[in-house]
Amino acid sequence: MSPPQWVATLAAMIDRLEDLFAQRINLGVTGLQQAGKTVFITSLVHNLLRADQAAQRSPLRNFDVFDQGRLVAATLRHDTNATVPQFPYTQAVAALTGQQPHWPARTEGISRIRLDIRYRRGDSLIGTAARWLGLDEAVLQLDIVDYPGEWLVDLPMLGQDFEAWSAAMLRQARQGARAALARDWLACIGERGSGQPHDEEWAARAAALYTEYLRRCAAAGLRYLQPGRLLTPAELKGAPVLRFCPLPAPDGAAKRDSLHAAFAAKYRDYQESVIRAFYQRHFAGISRQIVLVDVLTALNAGAEVFDDMSAALAAILQSFDHGRNGLLQWLTGRGIDRVLFAATKADHVVRGDRIHLEHLTQRMLHVLDESNRIKAAAGVKVEAIASVRCTDDMRRSDTGREILLGRRQGDAADTPLDPGAIPLDFPPPWDSFKYRFWDFQPRADSAWRYSGFPNIGVPEALNYLLGDHLT
């Protein structure tokens, strides 16, 4: 027998009231290519959904609301933004927990996933008052926004005109490893003066060669790449607004029908309809942010790639300026009150080096933040994490030295390995050491599907990003 209509109506009203009074956090998750965004979001969501107080070794241990026995349950919602793709959670879990586990495919562009986190109120003043009113449980709506860090590298372009930006990009392309990677594109733009009449066919060829140059840079580990949408165009793939590239300054004033004038117009269009629109549309709602940083891959690649990643991070830092007159507040009318910079792959270094990985990342950010605005901000933290832990800590029997037990690509089984050491100085002493950190593969462990992913630092990250809303 179905319940009376008034019962269903009352239940719907209670659900709507709960939604009305629920706290909401929009958490932005970003990072440069291969920093681990997809794995982090998958681990965070999966571990919340699979939370089990009876588990002896829960991956949520050290998440305060879980340790206190106040986490009731997390559930997925399916009412995310209809115009933004859903984060591929199911596919990512399947990749990590299948018979032949592998890292999931990286996401392209923006995606979202939304959770309701139901919890029992704590002993805070607000929690005590709410319990006195009979409101023992509450709901935190967590909306996770996944977007490429390459798009944040574009932010400084808003402060440059086409001429200044072109000069900077041309100077960059002629230095170090980039010179060989840019050879075809530089030859193309060198064969025709930018003051000549616009030719759409030539323009498309020049833009395609510039895009290929950026892709080669990305494959070589370089990360300071503009415009970021050429690498991750998402819904703009094939759009005319992406059909431009840096050009040498013309001799004299550029005519209205010149290549230079046409590219400058597209550059201004990119500034307004792509960069500014991204911040105003998607950034305006974000209140908490995690930026994933792959320091180990940059150390492996050497000084040039490390310095290039540092330059990219310096550009990204401008997006999280906490000052009253920061560019983000000017663009969106609001700011982000907590930012976590997470040094990923903490399981790729020995236990004693994880604090050094954290300190190296912290020093890097502080050196890049020349104005000390990030250092002085109350809502910024640095932490070393491993979203899905793939190694075990062990010691060599002969020397007692800490090593790792893990499986690399192509290995048939776990292998004891002695990874490189994290430098204690910034910048790293490149002449003294050759850094080598192994890449590890996820393990074939059927328990991961049902009990969550082992990790390093994810519960502590949740405390910082969500904890003040779970009182």
C-alpha positions as CSV (number, residue, x, y, z in Angstrom):
1,M,0.0,0.0,0.0
2,S,1.5,3.3,-1.0
3,P,1.7,6.1,1.6
4,P,-0.9,8.8,1.6
5,Q,-0.2,11.8,-0.7
6,W,0.3,14.1,2.3
7,V,3.2,11.9,3.6
8,A,5.0,12.2,0.2
9,T,4.3,15.9,0.1
10,L,5.7,16.3,3.7
11,A,8.8,14.3,2.8
12,A,9.4,16.5,-0.3
13,M,9.0,19.7,1.8
14,I,11.5,18.4,4.4
15,D,14.0,17.6,1.6
16,R,13.5,21.1,0.2
17,L,14.0,22.7,3.7
18,E,17.1,20.6,4.2
19,D,18.5,21.9,0.9
20,L,17.6,25.4,1.9
21,F,19.4,25.3,5.2
22,A,22.4,23.1,4.0
23,Q,25.8,24.7,4.0
24,R,27.5,24.8,0.6
25,I,31.1,24.7,-0.5
26,N,32.3,25.0,-4.0
27,L,35.7,23.4,-4.1
28,G,38.0,24.2,-7.0
29,V,40.5,21.5,-8.0
30,T,43.2,22.3,-10.4
31,G,46.8,21.5,-11.4
32,L,49.1,21.6,-14.4
33,Q,49.2,18.5,-16.7
34,Q,50.0,15.2,-14.9
35,A,49.7,16.7,-11.4
36,G,46.9,14.2,-10.5
37,K,43.6,16.1,-10.5
38,T,41.5,13.2,-11.7
39,V,43.0,10.8,-9.2
40,F,42.6,13.2,-6.3
41,I,38.9,13.9,-7.0
42,T,38.3,10.2,-7.5
43,S,40.0,9.3,-4.2
44,L,38.2,12.1,-2.3
45,V,34.8,11.1,-3.5
46,H,35.2,7.4,-3.3
47,N,36.6,7.5,0.2
48,L,33.7,9.7,1.4
49,L,31.1,7.4,-0.2
50,R,32.8,4.2,1.2
51,A,33.4,5.6,4.7
52,D,33.1,2.8,7.3
53,Q,33.6,3.4,11.0
54,A,34.1,-0.3,11.6
55,A,37.1,-0.5,9.2
56,Q,40.3,-1.1,11.0
57,R,42.4,0.9,8.5
58,S,40.0,3.4,7.0
59,P,41.4,5.7,4.4
60,L,39.5,8.5,6.2
61,R,41.4,8.1,9.4
62,N,42.6,11.6,10.6
63,F,39.5,13.3,9.1
64,D,38.2,14.8,12.3
65,V,34.4,14.4,11.7
66,F,35.1,10.7,10.8
67,D,37.3,10.0,13.8
68,Q,34.8,11.6,16.1
69,G,32.1,9.2,14.8
70,R,30.0,12.1,13.5
71,L,30.2,11.3,9.7
72,V,26.8,9.7,8.9
73,A,27.1,9.2,5.1
74,A,28.0,10.9,1.8
75,T,25.7,10.5,-1.2
76,L,26.2,11.6,-4.8
77,R,23.8,14.2,-6.2
78,H,22.8,14.3,-9.9
79,D,21.6,17.9,-10.1
80,T,24.9,19.5,-11.2
81,N,25.1,22.2,-13.8
82,A,23.3,21.0,-16.9
83,T,25.8,22.8,-19.2
84,V,29.0,21.5,-17.5
85,P,30.1,17.9,-18.0
86,Q,29.9,15.5,-15.1
87,F,33.2,14.4,-13.6
88,P,33.8,10.8,-14.8
89,Y,33.9,9.2,-11.3
90,T,32.5,5.8,-12.3
91,Q,35.0,5.4,-15.1
92,A,37.9,6.5,-12.9
93,V,37.1,4.1,-10.2
94,A,36.8,1.3,-12.7
95,A,40.3,2.1,-14.1
96,L,41.8,2.0,-10.6
97,T,40.0,-1.1,-9.3
98,G,39.9,-3.4,-12.4
99,Q,41.7,-6.6,-12.9
100,Q,44.5,-4.7,-14.6
101,P,44.4,-1.4,-12.7
102,H,45.8,1.7,-14.4
103,W,45.7,5.4,-13.9
104,P,42.4,6.9,-15.3
105,A,42.4,9.1,-18.4
106,R,42.8,12.8,-17.5
107,T,39.8,15.1,-17.8
108,E,39.6,17.8,-20.5
109,G,38.2,21.2,-19.7
110,I,35.8,21.8,-16.9
111,S,33.7,19.1,-15.1
112,R,31.8,18.9,-11.8
113,I,30.6,16.4,-9.3
114,R,28.4,17.1,-6.3
115,L,28.1,15.3,-2.9
116,D,25.8,15.6,0.1
117,I,27.8,15.0,3.3
118,R,25.5,14.2,6.2
119,Y,27.0,14.6,9.7
120,R,26.1,14.8,13.3
121,R,26.7,18.2,14.8
122,G,29.6,18.6,17.2
123,D,30.3,20.5,20.4
124,S,30.8,24.0,18.8
125,L,28.6,26.8,19.9
126,I,26.5,26.6,16.8
127,G,26.4,22.8,17.0
128,T,25.3,22.8,20.6
129,A,22.6,25.4,19.9
130,A,21.3,23.4,16.9
131,R,21.1,20.2,18.9
132,W,19.2,22.0,21.6
133,L,16.6,22.9,18.9
134,G,16.5,19.2,17.9
135,L,18.6,19.6,14.8
136,D,21.1,16.8,15.6
137,E,22.2,16.3,11.9
138,A,23.1,18.6,9.2
139,V,24.1,18.4,5.5
140,L,27.1,19.9,3.8
141,Q,26.7,20.2,0.0
142,L,30.1,19.8,-1.7
143,D,30.3,20.9,-5.3
144,I,33.7,20.0,-6.8
145,V,34.8,21.9,-9.8
146,D,37.6,20.4,-11.9
147,Y,39.4,22.6,-14.3
148,P,42.9,22.7,-16.0
149,G,45.6,24.7,-14.4
150,E,46.8,25.7,-17.8
151,W,43.9,28.1,-18.0
152,L,45.1,29.9,-14.9
153,V,48.5,30.4,-16.6
154,D,46.6,32.7,-19.0
155,L,45.7,35.2,-16.2
156,P,48.7,37.5,-16.7
157,M,47.7,37.9,-20.4
158,L,44.9,40.3,-19.2
159,G,47.6,42.8,-18.2
160,Q,49.4,42.6,-21.6
161,D,48.6,43.9,-25.0
162,F,49.3,41.8,-28.1
163,E,52.6,43.4,-28.8
164,A,54.0,42.9,-25.3
165,W,52.7,39.3,-25.1
166,S,54.2,38.5,-28.5
167,A,57.6,39.9,-27.6
168,A,57.7,37.8,-24.4
169,M,56.6,34.6,-26.1
170,L,59.1,35.0,-29.0
171,R,61.9,35.7,-26.5
172,Q,60.9,32.5,-24.5
173,A,60.6,30.4,-27.7
174,R,64.2,31.2,-28.7
175,Q,65.8,30.1,-25.4
176,G,67.0,26.7,-24.2
177,A,65.1,23.5,-25.2
178,R,62.3,25.5,-26.6
179,A,64.4,26.8,-29.6
180,A,64.4,23.3,-31.2
181,L,60.8,22.7,-30.4
182,A,59.7,26.0,-32.0
183,R,61.8,25.7,-35.1
184,D,58.9,25.0,-37.6
185,W,56.7,27.7,-36.1
186,L,59.5,30.3,-36.0
187,A,60.3,29.5,-39.6
188,C,56.7,30.0,-40.6
189,I,56.2,33.4,-39.0
190,G,59.7,34.5,-40.3
191,E,58.8,33.9,-43.9
192,R,56.1,36.6,-44.0
193,G,56.1,40.0,-42.4
194,S,53.4,40.7,-39.8
195,G,52.6,44.0,-41.6
196,Q,51.5,42.1,-44.8
197,P,47.8,41.7,-45.6
198,H,45.9,39.1,-43.6
199,D,45.6,35.7,-45.2
200,E,43.3,33.3,-43.4
201,E,44.9,30.2,-44.8
202,W,48.4,31.3,-43.7
203,A,47.0,32.4,-40.3
204,A,45.5,28.9,-39.7
205,R,48.8,27.3,-40.6
206,A,50.8,29.6,-38.3
207,A,48.3,29.0,-35.4
208,A,48.5,25.2,-36.0
209,L,52.3,25.2,-35.9
210,Y,52.3,27.3,-32.7
211,T,49.8,24.8,-31.1
212,E,52.1,21.9,-32.1
213,Y,55.0,23.8,-30.6
214,L,53.1,24.1,-27.3
215,R,52.2,20.4,-27.4
216,R,55.9,19.5,-27.8
217,C,56.8,21.7,-24.9
218,A,54.1,20.0,-22.7
219,A,55.4,16.6,-23.7
220,A,58.9,17.7,-22.7
221,G,57.6,18.7,-19.3
222,L,57.5,22.5,-19.8
223,R,54.4,24.1,-18.3
224,Y,54.5,27.9,-18.8
225,L,52.5,27.7,-22.0
226,Q,50.2,30.4,-23.3
227,P,47.4,30.5,-24.4
228,G,46.4,27.5,-22.3
229,R,43.2,26.9,-24.3
230,L,45.4,25.8,-27.3
231,L,46.4,22.8,-25.2
232,T,43.0,22.1,-23.6
233,P,40.4,23.8,-25.8
234,A,37.4,21.9,-24.4
235,E,34.3,23.4,-26.0
236,L,36.4,25.9,-28.0
237,K,38.0,23.2,-30.2
238,G,38.2,24.5,-33.7
239,A,36.8,28.0,-32.7
240,P,38.2,31.0,-34.6
241,V,39.1,32.7,-31.3
242,L,42.0,30.2,-31.0
243,R,43.3,30.9,-34.5
244,F,46.2,33.3,-33.5
245,C,49.8,33.1,-32.3
246,P,52.6,35.6,-31.3
247,L,54.0,37.7,-34.2
248,P,57.1,39.9,-34.5
249,A,56.3,43.6,-34.3
250,P,55.7,45.1,-37.8
251,D,57.9,47.8,-39.3
252,G,56.0,51.0,-38.5
253,A,52.3,51.2,-37.8
254,A,50.2,48.1,-38.7
255,K,47.5,48.6,-41.3
256,R,43.9,47.6,-40.5
257,D,44.0,44.7,-42.9
258,S,47.4,43.3,-41.8
259,L,48.2,40.0,-40.2
260,H,49.3,41.9,-37.1
261,A,46.0,43.7,-36.8
262,A,44.0,40.6,-37.4
263,F,45.9,38.6,-34.8
264,A,45.8,41.5,-32.3
265,A,42.0,41.6,-32.7
266,K,41.8,37.8,-32.0
267,Y,44.1,38.2,-29.0
268,R,41.7,40.9,-27.5
269,D,38.8,38.6,-28.2
270,Y,40.6,35.8,-26.4
271,Q,41.2,38.1,-23.4
272,E,37.6,39.0,-23.1
273,S,35.5,36.0,-24.3
274,V,37.8,33.3,-23.0
275,I,40.0,34.4,-20.1
276,R,37.8,37.0,-18.4
277,A,34.6,34.9,-19.1
278,F,36.2,31.8,-17.5
279,Y,36.9,33.7,-14.2
280,Q,33.5,35.5,-14.2
281,R,31.5,32.4,-15.0
282,H,33.2,29.6,-13.1
283,F,35.6,31.2,-10.6
284,A,33.0,33.5,-9.0
285,G,31.4,30.7,-7.1
286,I,34.5,28.9,-5.8
287,S,35.2,29.5,-2.1
288,R,37.9,26.8,-1.4
289,Q,40.7,25.7,-3.7
290,I,43.3,23.0,-4.0
291,V,46.2,23.4,-6.4
292,L,48.1,20.1,-7.2
293,V,51.8,20.5,-7.8
294,D,54.0,17.8,-9.3
295,V,57.4,18.8,-8.0
296,L,58.9,15.4,-8.5
297,T,58.5,15.2,-12.2
298,A,60.0,18.7,-12.5
299,L,63.0,17.6,-10.4
300,N,63.5,14.6,-12.6
301,A,63.5,16.8,-15.8
302,G,66.2,19.2,-14.6
303,A,66.8,22.9,-14.0
304,E,65.1,24.2,-17.1
305,V,61.8,22.4,-16.6
306,F,61.8,23.1,-12.9
307,D,62.3,26.8,-13.5
308,D,59.6,26.7,-16.2
309,M,57.1,25.1,-13.8
310,S,58.0,27.7,-11.2
311,A,57.2,30.4,-13.7
312,A,53.8,28.8,-14.4
313,L,53.1,28.6,-10.7
314,A,54.0,32.3,-10.3
315,A,51.3,33.0,-12.9
316,I,48.8,30.8,-11.1
317,L,49.5,32.5,-7.8
318,Q,47.9,35.6,-9.2
319,S,44.6,33.8,-9.3
320,F,44.7,33.4,-5.5
321,D,45.8,36.9,-4.4
322,H,44.0,37.5,-1.1
323,G,44.5,41.2,-1.2
324,R,41.5,43.5,-1.4
325,N,42.6,44.8,-4.7
326,G,43.6,41.5,-6.2
327,L,42.9,40.7,-9.8
328,L,40.5,37.9,-8.9
329,Q,38.3,40.1,-6.8
330,W,38.3,42.7,-9.6
331,L,37.1,40.0,-12.1
332,T,34.6,38.2,-9.9
333,G,33.6,40.5,-7.0
334,R,34.8,37.9,-4.4
335,G,37.8,35.9,-3.3
336,I,38.7,32.4,-2.3
337,D,39.2,32.2,1.5
338,R,41.3,29.0,1.7
339,V,43.8,27.6,-0.7
340,L,45.8,24.4,-0.3
341,F,48.9,23.8,-2.5
342,A,49.4,20.0,-2.5
343,A,52.7,18.5,-3.5
344,T,51.5,15.2,-5.1
345,K,53.0,11.7,-5.3
346,A,54.2,11.8,-1.7
347,D,54.3,8.0,-1.9
348,H,57.0,8.2,-4.5
349,V,59.6,9.4,-1.9
350,V,60.6,7.7,1.4
351,R,58.8,8.5,4.6
352,G,61.6,10.8,5.9
353,D,61.6,12.9,2.8
354,R,57.8,13.7,2.7
355,I,58.3,16.6,5.0
356,H,61.1,17.8,2.8
357,L,58.9,17.6,-0.2
358,E,56.4,19.8,1.6
359,H,59.1,22.3,2.6
360,L,60.5,22.5,-0.9
361,T,57.1,23.3,-2.3
362,Q,56.5,25.8,0.4
363,R,59.8,27.5,-0.3
364,M,59.2,27.5,-4.0
365,L,55.8,29.3,-3.5
366,H,57.3,31.8,-1.1
367,V,60.2,32.7,-3.4
368,L,57.7,33.2,-6.3
369,D,55.4,35.3,-4.2
370,E,57.7,38.4,-4.2
371,S,55.1,40.6,-2.6
372,N,54.6,38.2,0.3
373,R,50.8,38.5,-0.1
374,I,50.4,34.7,-0.2
375,K,52.8,34.2,2.7
376,A,50.9,36.7,4.8
377,A,47.5,35.4,4.0
378,A,45.8,33.4,6.7
379,G,44.0,31.0,4.3
380,V,47.0,29.3,2.5
381,K,48.5,26.0,3.4
382,V,51.1,23.6,1.8
383,E,50.9,19.8,2.2
384,A,52.4,16.7,0.7
385,I,49.8,14.1,-0.4
386,A,49.3,10.9,-2.3
387,S,45.7,10.5,-3.5
388,V,46.1,6.8,-4.1
389,R,49.0,5.2,-2.3
390,C,50.9,2.7,-4.4
391,T,54.0,2.0,-2.3
392,D,54.9,0.6,1.1
393,D,57.6,1.9,3.4
394,M,60.4,-0.5,4.3
395,R,64.0,-0.6,5.2
396,R,67.0,-2.3,3.7
397,S,68.1,-5.2,5.8
398,D,71.8,-4.4,5.4
399,T,71.9,-0.6,5.9
400,G,68.6,0.2,7.6
401,R,68.0,2.9,4.9
402,E,64.4,3.7,4.1
403,I,63.3,2.4,0.7
404,L,60.0,1.9,-1.1
405,L,58.2,-1.3,-2.2
406,G,56.1,-0.6,-5.4
407,R,55.4,-1.7,-9.0
408,R,56.7,0.4,-11.9
409,Q,55.3,0.3,-15.5
410,G,56.3,-3.1,-16.9
411,D,57.2,-4.7,-13.6
412,A,55.6,-8.1,-12.9
413,A,55.5,-7.6,-9.2
414,D,56.4,-5.1,-6.5
415,T,60.1,-4.2,-6.4
416,P,62.2,-2.7,-3.6
417,L,63.5,0.7,-4.8
418,D,65.7,3.4,-3.5
419,P,64.3,6.7,-4.9
420,G,66.2,10.0,-5.1
421,A,66.4,12.4,-2.2
422,I,64.5,15.7,-2.0
423,P,66.8,18.7,-2.0
424,L,66.8,20.8,1.1
425,D,67.7,24.0,-0.7
426,F,65.9,26.3,-3.1
427,P,66.8,26.5,-5.9
428,P,67.9,22.9,-5.9
429,P,71.7,22.3,-6.2
430,W,71.6,20.9,-9.8
431,D,75.4,20.5,-10.1
432,S,75.6,18.3,-7.0
433,F,72.8,15.8,-7.6
434,K,70.9,14.0,-10.4
435,Y,67.4,13.5,-9.2
436,R,65.5,10.3,-10.0
437,F,62.0,9.5,-8.7
438,W,60.2,6.4,-10.0
439,D,56.7,6.4,-11.4
440,F,54.5,3.7,-9.7
441,Q,51.4,2.0,-10.9
442,P,48.2,1.3,-8.9
443,R,48.0,-2.1,-7.2
444,A,45.5,-4.8,-8.0
445,D,43.6,-4.8,-4.7
446,S,39.9,-5.7,-4.8
447,A,39.4,-4.1,-1.4
448,W,39.8,-0.7,-2.9
449,R,36.5,-0.8,-4.6
450,Y,34.6,-1.4,-1.4
451,S,36.7,0.2,1.3
452,G,38.3,3.2,-0.4
453,F,41.8,4.1,-1.5
454,P,44.8,4.1,0.8
455,N,46.4,7.6,0.7
456,I,48.7,10.0,2.3
457,G,47.3,13.4,3.5
458,V,43.9,13.3,1.9
459,P,42.0,13.3,5.3
460,E,44.2,16.2,6.5
461,A,43.4,18.1,3.3
462,L,39.7,17.6,4.0
463,N,40.1,19.0,7.5
464,Y,41.6,22.1,6.1
465,L,39.2,22.6,3.2
466,L,36.0,21.5,4.8
467,G,36.5,21.1,8.5
468,D,35.2,24.5,9.6
469,H,31.9,23.7,7.9
470,L,31.4,20.4,9.7
471,T,31.1,21.6,13.3
